[in-house]
Amino acid sequence: MIRLFVVPVAVFFLAAVASHVVTLSMLPSTIMNKAVDMLADRGLPFHTFMLSPRATPQSQSVVRTSPDVAYSICLFDLADGPVLVEGGAWDSYGSLNVYDGETDNVVAIDLGPDEPSVTGTVLALARDQDVPVPEGLKLHVLNHPQGVALIRRLSPTDEYYARAEEAAAGDVCQKL
Amino acid sequence: MMRISAVLGSLVLGALVGPLTALWGAGLMGNRSPMSFADVSVEGWMSDWSVGSEAADPYLRARIARHGLLAMRKEGAVYFVRNTDDDGQSLTEDCTYRLSGGDQASYWWSITLYDQDSMLPMNDDDALSFDASDVATGGAWEAIISAEKPERGAWISSKAAGMYDLTLRLYRPTEGVLNDPEAHVRPPSVQRLSCGGEE
């Protein structure tokens, strides 16, 4: 009688453990894919930085958005080749962050007057890492083709935001 | 035939239980608040210190992916949340509070009010937050949190917020904050002044 249950119980545990591990490993990429799809559905194009409107109760589209920061967002896809991302000159607190297809923050560059002159990076898949990189910039090899580049600029007032708009005009996100 | 059915049933059941336990283990079941995973607490201000960190643990990776999506590295910013006043009472639109503090251990900082859905409260008061740029000369500062604009002084509007929380963001925190937040974060005070129109 006991032998009748051995195989089904073993199958249950094997299936549970296998699907547990697979689910856990896929969660970050699933979450990032959903985020990229959501941003694309809202009209955000690939390979172009778009400055979000100043966050207000009426304009907010994500939870816990900061009303004191101007956000420039670029979706990128390395499947067709490397991508250059750069932040336009900014004289206050700012940062450029790149998030890969598993949500990892793979590049973090401080923008602003006190920081080194590096304001960008080249992103590529391993197969494209022989791409010529502009002087002064580094190449970052990513494991997943799609991701998000996000520039934050301190913007607590309308005056700051107007200046952030001018700076964002110099943001670059383009295929090489 | 019965044995094959039992094996297939076990397979399906296992394939259902596995993903559910993965979601539960990663803390992704249900609508959890940002404070659910807090492991740092400084006088009422709480922080999930894993957000902005690199994690090898697959459960932690999944949780950070969900709750810290597009968050900055800790060197860029750290976040603290509180939903109670200094006496431990829940923050509510019905009460008026004095928010006060001093210089923060960071390049820049801000305090923003969010409702229970983690959204900015739906009002048009243009008083959503208080930040370092509101402090003229550094040192001690204070602001009033209330549904109605105070006669004078800095103000964070809680109009239409219901029960709410405050988020303290420290941008480019000091090494001390990164290494030992309990010792180096200078937590602002939230003192309840009145409720329901009472003085």
Interface residues (C-beta under 8 A of the other chain):
Chain A: L4 V7 P8 V9 V11 F12 F13 L14 A15 A16 V17 A18 S19 H20 V21 V22 T23 L24 S25 L27 P28 I31 M32 A35 A55 T56 P57 Q58 Q60 V63 R64 T65 S66 P67 D68 Y93 S95 N97 Y99 E102 T103 D104 N105 A108 D110 V148 L150 R152 L154 P156 T157
Chain B: R3 A6 V7 G9 S10 L11 V12 L13 G14 A15 L16 V17 G18 P19 T21 A22 L23 G25 A26 L28 P34 G52 E54 P58 Y59 R61 A62 I64 A65 R66 L69 L70 A71 M72 R73 E75 G76 Y107 W108 S110 T112 Y114 D117 S118 M119 L120 P121 M122 N123 D124 D126 L128 S129 D131 S133 D134 T167 R169 Y171 R172
